[in-house]
Amino acid sequence: MKRSLLYVLVIFLILAFSGKQNRITVYLIGDSTMASKASTAYPETGWGMPFSFFFDSTVVIENHAMNGRSTRTFISEGRWNIVSSKLKTGDYVFIQFGHNDESKEKTDRYTSPEEYKRNLMKFVMEARSRKANPVLITPVGRRRFDASGNVQETHAEYSPLVREVAKQLNVPLIDLDKRSQALYQQFGMENSKLLFLHLKPGEHPNYPEGKDDNTHFNELGARLVAQIVLEEIQNLKLELANRIIKKK
């Protein structure tokens, strides 16, 4: 009897230890379209928020994305150092910048195309030096349609740079710009507003004067974009895909 109990205890400890050793962290770095939001900003929702619920208990999601940050300011403010210092073997870093890097009128965050590429390379190479897995993501599209109802490209200069770095360094790429454009086109010019922070005056207490925002998502938009990222993880056959919660 005692021997049987001892065997059970040993097996339990082995399984518990191996499970603990197998835990990984997925770090999200990027801008407001990915970031977690304060309750005062709701219903604005970054796609990194619903993304955290897709995985089993072996995955921890740390969302370090921050409103208004570009690759340059994410580095200069020490935010990247915080993430890179914590990376360990098997972790992932999902990298999505561009909205603020390309804002020439906002000199506090603007990043030239050349520096943008260098910064993306820095994230990739430093993540790899710690045996973590970088994943590059093109900036998610803004909602913009022409008069004929065709969705328009809103990152014509910076999305190609992400693709270039991904090809040059052989990094897994999620082309969220193209995939999000397809999503907006599917919904159409008017119904795509249902994905964004579009509120009439008095419709929500956080925005008493209303809101007409074609960049930031509401809960529905964030969830659908997060599902695109999840699908691309599976398409890329990343090891992380094995940790997605299976539907029963």
C-alpha positions, 0 to 999 in steps of 0.5 A: 500500500505504501509502495503504491502511494509512493509510486503515485506521488512520484508520477504526480511530481514528475507530471507537475514538474514537466508541466511547469517546465513546459510553460511559455510566455507570449509577449505582445509588443506594439501600439494602441490597436493591440494594447490592453485598455483601461475601463474608462476607454471601453468599449475601445478594445485592443486585439491583444485583450481577447487574444489572451483567452485562446490558449491553455494553461501552459501559456501566459500572455503578457501584453506590453503594447502601449497607446501611442508607441512607435518602435523608436519610443518603445525602445527609448522608453526602456519598454523593450529592455523590460521584455527582452530581459525576461525572455527565455527559451521557447517564449514568443514575441509578437511584434506589431508596430507602424501606426505611430512610426508613420505619423510624420505630423507627430514628431515625438513618435515618428520613425523614419522607414530606415530606422523602423526596419533597424528597430524591427531587426533589433527586436528579432535578433535580440529575441533570437539571442535569448532563444525566443521566437519572434513573429512579425505582424504588419500594422492592422489596417485602418477603416478606409473605403473609396467612393465605390466601396472598396477598402483602401490600403492605409500602410502603403509605406510601412507594411512592405518594410515588415514583409522585407524584414521577415523575408530577409531574416526568415521570420514568421510573418502575419500579414494583418494589414492584408487580412484586416482589409479583407475583413473590412471588405467582407463587412462593407463600407457601412457595416464595418463601422460595427468593428470600430469605436463608432458611437453616437452622442449619449450612446456610451457614458465614456464618450458622451459626445460620441466617437467616430474612430476608424483606427481603434476597435470595439469588442467585436472588432478586437475579437475578430482581429484576434481570431485572424492572428490565431488562424495565422498561428495555425497556418504558420504551424508554429509550436504555439498552435499546439497550445490553443484550447481545442473546441469540444 
